[in-house]
Amino acid sequence: MKAGDPGAVLKRERVRDHILGLMESLRPGDAIPSERALCAELQVSRPTLRAAVDELVAAGLLVREHGRGMFVAPEKITQELVPDHRTMAVPPASGVWTSRLLEFTTIAAGARVGRKLRLSPAAEVVYVARLRLVDGSPMAIEHLHIPAGLVPALTARELEAGDLYEHLHDRHGVRVSEAAQTMEPTVVSQAEAKILGVPHLSPALLFERLTYDTDGRAVEYVHSLYRGDRYRIVTRLTLGVPAPDEHAAPTGPIPGMPPGAFPPREAVVVTARGDVHDER
């Protein structure tokens, strides 16, 4: 390879940077130039251009529509972690969040869920599957498991309207206190892809959360699948922070918990390990 003759990786990166530069002056839904026009402008081959475009499509930044062209993708929903002394203050995720009930029934806990909720496998739990939408667009699928004895009068309306944790507190006497949550990358199944409106095996974020009440009882086990092309988490880190105020109270939900996950009266703290604790 001659000096100054960029390799395939560098060419692809140059194309990617050029397209990202174009997108800075465009809005979601706006078209970008055709493949032919971009190849001519950048003096690259069609395979090189398509490789760069494929990366941007996979990252959720571009949308390719057969027969129409390429368009700027909708903006991602951002959940931001902001340090507040020793705590991580979490403002609400962007957009207007709503819920659509997919399934609502009472089942036996089974071995795995029973272990998590400290119940017998034969104990009854309320199982809820609901689709979470942001500004009307599918964003996540939530699977909730709640001991049936705690919420004998739980209604479908409570699961679709308002904040579930406020309903648990105000109508069922369940006061959530802390939660432990994990997050890991995954891909969507065919069934999940159909519900979320994304291709099969699209990237996603899997959240698992175990929530406890003020008496230390496990009151909820949830696993949620969030679209990887539309949802992102931003963390801001600060060095040399002064001595922390032990009672500093962050606001808003933690990642994987849509807005309103914990009542305003609760202060949620995310530690460096990603665990969640209640501060009073």
C-alpha positions as CSV (number, residue, x, y, z in Angstrom):
1,M,0.0,0.0,0.0
2,K,1.4,3.3,-1.0
3,A,1.9,6.1,1.5
4,G,-1.1,8.4,1.4
5,D,-3.4,5.7,-0.1
6,P,-6.0,5.1,2.6
7,G,-7.0,1.6,3.4
8,A,-10.5,0.3,3.4
9,V,-11.0,1.0,7.1
10,L,-9.8,4.6,6.7
11,K,-12.0,5.2,3.6
12,R,-15.0,3.9,5.5
13,E,-14.3,6.1,8.4
14,R,-14.0,9.1,6.1
15,V,-17.3,8.3,4.5
16,R,-18.9,7.9,7.9
17,D,-17.5,11.2,9.2
18,H,-18.8,13.0,6.0
19,I,-22.3,11.6,6.4
20,L,-22.4,12.5,10.1
21,G,-21.3,16.0,9.1
22,L,-24.2,16.2,6.7
23,M,-26.6,15.0,9.3
24,E,-25.6,17.9,11.7
25,S,-27.5,20.3,9.4
26,L,-30.5,18.0,8.9
27,R,-33.5,17.0,11.0
28,P,-35.0,13.5,11.7
29,G,-36.7,12.3,8.5
30,D,-34.6,14.4,6.1
31,A,-33.0,12.5,3.2
32,I,-29.3,12.4,2.7
33,P,-27.7,12.3,-0.8
34,S,-28.0,9.1,-2.9
35,E,-25.3,6.4,-2.9
36,R,-24.4,7.4,-6.4
37,A,-24.0,11.1,-5.5
38,L,-22.0,10.3,-2.4
39,C,-19.7,7.9,-4.2
40,A,-19.0,10.5,-6.9
41,E,-18.4,13.3,-4.3
42,L,-16.1,11.2,-2.0
43,Q,-14.4,9.2,-4.8
44,V,-15.1,5.8,-3.1
45,S,-16.6,2.6,-4.4
46,R,-20.2,1.5,-3.8
47,P,-19.2,-1.3,-1.4
48,T,-17.1,1.1,0.7
49,L,-20.0,3.6,0.9
50,R,-22.5,0.9,1.8
51,A,-20.3,-0.5,4.5
52,A,-20.2,2.9,6.2
53,V,-23.9,3.4,5.7
54,D,-24.6,-0.1,7.2
55,E,-22.7,0.9,10.3
56,L,-24.8,4.1,10.7
57,V,-28.0,2.2,10.1
58,A,-27.0,-0.5,12.7
59,A,-26.2,2.4,15.2
60,G,-29.7,3.8,14.7
61,L,-28.5,7.0,13.1
62,L,-29.8,6.4,9.6
63,V,-32.8,4.7,8.2
64,R,-32.7,3.0,4.8
65,E,-36.0,2.7,2.9
66,H,-36.1,0.4,-0.1
67,G,-36.8,2.3,-3.3
68,R,-36.7,5.7,-1.5
69,G,-33.3,6.3,-0.2
70,M,-31.6,7.0,3.2
71,F,-33.0,9.3,5.9
72,V,-31.9,10.7,9.2
73,A,-33.3,8.5,12.0
74,P,-35.4,9.7,14.8
75,E,-33.5,11.1,17.7
76,K,-32.6,8.6,20.4
77,I,-34.2,8.8,23.8
78,T,-31.5,9.8,26.2
79,Q,-31.2,8.8,29.9
80,E,-28.5,10.8,31.5
81,L,-26.5,10.0,34.7
82,V,-25.3,13.1,36.4
83,P,-23.0,13.0,39.4
84,D,-24.2,14.8,42.5
85,H,-21.4,14.5,45.1
86,R,-21.3,10.7,45.9
87,T,-24.6,10.1,44.3
88,M,-25.8,9.9,40.7
89,A,-28.7,12.3,40.2
90,V,-30.8,11.0,37.3
91,P,-33.1,13.4,35.5
92,P,-36.1,12.0,33.7
93,A,-35.6,10.3,30.3
94,S,-36.6,12.5,27.4
95,G,-40.0,12.2,25.7
96,V,-43.6,11.5,26.8
97,W,-43.8,7.9,28.2
98,T,-47.0,5.8,28.0
99,S,-47.9,2.2,28.5
100,R,-49.9,-0.4,26.5
101,L,-50.9,-3.6,28.3
102,L,-49.9,-6.8,26.4
103,E,-50.8,-9.4,29.1
104,F,-52.1,-9.3,32.7
105,T,-52.7,-12.5,34.6
106,T,-51.9,-14.4,37.8
107,I,-49.5,-17.4,37.5
108,A,-47.4,-19.6,39.7
109,A,-44.0,-18.0,40.5
110,G,-42.0,-20.9,39.3
111,A,-38.5,-21.8,40.6
112,R,-36.5,-18.8,39.1
113,V,-39.0,-16.0,39.9
114,G,-39.8,-17.6,43.2
115,R,-36.1,-17.5,44.3
116,K,-35.9,-13.8,43.3
117,L,-39.0,-12.8,45.2
118,R,-38.3,-15.2,48.1
119,L,-41.5,-17.2,47.4
120,S,-42.4,-20.8,47.0
121,P,-42.5,-21.9,43.3
122,A,-46.2,-22.6,43.8
123,A,-46.9,-19.1,45.2
124,E,-49.0,-16.8,43.0
125,V,-47.6,-13.7,41.3
126,V,-49.2,-11.1,39.2
127,Y,-47.5,-11.3,35.7
128,V,-47.7,-8.2,33.6
129,A,-46.3,-7.6,30.1
130,R,-46.5,-4.1,28.8
131,L,-45.2,-2.1,25.9
132,R,-43.6,1.2,26.9
133,L,-43.9,3.9,24.3
134,V,-42.2,7.3,23.9
135,D,-44.1,10.0,22.0
136,G,-46.2,7.1,20.6
137,S,-43.3,5.0,19.4
138,P,-42.5,1.6,20.8
139,M,-39.4,1.8,23.1
140,A,-39.4,-1.2,25.5
141,I,-41.1,-4.3,26.6
142,E,-41.5,-4.8,30.3
143,H,-42.2,-8.1,32.1
144,L,-43.3,-7.5,35.7
145,H,-43.7,-10.1,38.5
146,I,-45.4,-8.9,41.8
147,P,-46.4,-11.2,44.7
148,A,-50.2,-11.6,44.2
149,G,-50.8,-11.2,47.9
150,L,-49.5,-7.6,47.9
151,V,-51.8,-6.4,45.1
152,P,-55.1,-8.3,45.2
153,A,-57.0,-5.4,43.7
154,L,-54.4,-4.3,41.0
155,T,-56.2,-3.1,37.9
156,A,-55.3,-2.9,34.2
157,R,-55.9,0.9,34.4
158,E,-53.2,1.2,37.0
159,L,-50.7,-0.5,34.7
160,E,-51.5,1.7,31.7
161,A,-52.1,5.1,33.3
162,G,-50.1,7.1,35.8
163,D,-47.1,5.8,37.8
164,L,-47.2,2.2,38.9
165,Y,-45.1,2.9,42.0
166,E,-47.4,5.6,43.1
167,H,-50.3,3.3,42.6
168,L,-48.6,0.6,44.7
169,H,-48.0,3.1,47.5
170,D,-51.3,5.0,47.4
171,R,-53.7,2.1,46.7
172,H,-52.0,-1.0,47.9
173,G,-49.8,0.2,50.8
174,V,-46.6,-1.0,49.2
175,R,-43.8,1.5,49.8
176,V,-40.8,0.8,47.6
177,S,-37.5,1.6,49.2
178,E,-34.6,0.3,47.1
179,A,-33.8,-1.8,44.0
180,A,-30.8,-3.7,42.6
181,Q,-30.5,-3.5,38.8
182,T,-28.3,-4.9,36.1
183,M,-27.9,-4.0,32.5
184,E,-26.4,-5.9,29.6
185,P,-26.5,-5.9,25.8
186,T,-28.6,-8.4,23.9
187,V,-30.6,-8.8,20.7
188,V,-34.3,-9.0,20.1
189,S,-36.2,-12.2,19.2
190,Q,-38.6,-12.5,16.3
191,A,-41.6,-11.9,18.6
192,E,-39.9,-9.0,20.3
193,A,-38.9,-7.5,17.0
194,K,-42.5,-7.6,15.8
195,I,-43.8,-5.8,18.9
196,L,-41.0,-3.1,18.8
197,G,-41.1,-2.6,15.1
198,V,-37.5,-3.4,14.5
199,P,-35.6,-6.1,12.5
200,H,-35.0,-9.5,14.0
201,L,-31.7,-9.7,16.0
202,S,-31.6,-5.9,16.4
203,P,-29.4,-4.7,19.3
204,A,-31.1,-4.0,22.6
205,L,-30.5,-3.3,26.2
206,L,-31.7,-5.8,28.8
207,F,-32.4,-4.4,32.3
208,E,-33.2,-6.7,35.3
209,R,-34.5,-5.1,38.5
210,L,-35.4,-6.5,41.9
211,T,-37.3,-4.0,44.0
212,Y,-37.7,-4.1,47.8
213,D,-40.1,-2.3,50.2
214,T,-39.2,-0.5,53.4
215,D,-39.5,-3.7,55.3
216,G,-36.9,-5.4,53.1
217,R,-39.4,-7.6,51.3
218,A,-38.8,-8.3,47.6
219,V,-42.0,-6.8,46.0
220,E,-41.2,-6.7,42.3
221,Y,-39.0,-8.5,39.8
222,V,-38.8,-6.9,36.3
223,H,-36.9,-7.6,33.2
224,S,-37.2,-5.0,30.4
225,L,-35.9,-4.9,26.8
226,Y,-35.1,-1.5,25.4
227,R,-34.4,-0.8,21.8
228,G,-30.7,-0.3,21.2
229,D,-31.3,1.9,18.2
230,R,-33.5,4.4,20.1
231,Y,-32.3,4.4,23.7
232,R,-29.0,5.4,25.1
233,I,-27.4,6.2,28.5
234,V,-25.1,9.1,29.0
235,T,-22.8,9.3,32.0
236,R,-21.0,12.4,33.1
237,L,-18.1,12.0,35.4
238,T,-16.3,14.6,37.5
239,L,-12.9,14.4,39.0
240,G,-11.9,16.1,42.2
241,V,-15.4,16.4,43.6
242,P,-15.4,18.0,47.1
243,A,-16.5,16.0,50.2
244,P,-20.0,14.6,49.5
245,D,-23.2,15.7,51.3
246,E,-24.4,12.4,52.6
247,H,-28.0,13.5,52.3
248,A,-27.9,14.9,48.8
249,A,-31.1,13.8,47.0
250,P,-31.1,13.0,43.3
251,T,-34.3,13.2,41.2
252,G,-35.8,11.2,38.4
253,P,-35.7,7.6,37.4
254,I,-32.7,5.4,36.9
255,P,-31.9,3.8,33.5
256,G,-34.3,1.1,32.7
257,M,-36.9,2.7,34.9
258,P,-39.1,5.0,32.9
259,P,-40.0,8.4,34.4
260,G,-41.8,8.1,37.8
261,A,-40.3,4.7,38.7
262,F,-40.0,5.8,42.3
263,P,-42.3,8.3,44.0
264,P,-40.9,11.9,44.4
265,R,-40.9,11.4,48.1
266,E,-38.2,8.7,47.7
267,A,-34.6,9.6,47.0
268,V,-32.9,7.1,44.7
269,V,-29.1,6.7,44.7
270,V,-27.1,4.8,42.0
271,T,-23.8,3.7,43.4
272,A,-20.6,3.2,41.3
273,R,-21.5,-0.5,40.9
274,G,-24.9,0.4,39.5
275,D,-26.9,-0.7,42.6
276,V,-29.8,1.4,43.7
277,H,-30.4,2.5,47.3
278,D,-32.9,4.7,49.1
279,E,-31.5,7.7,50.9
280,R,-33.4,9.4,53.7
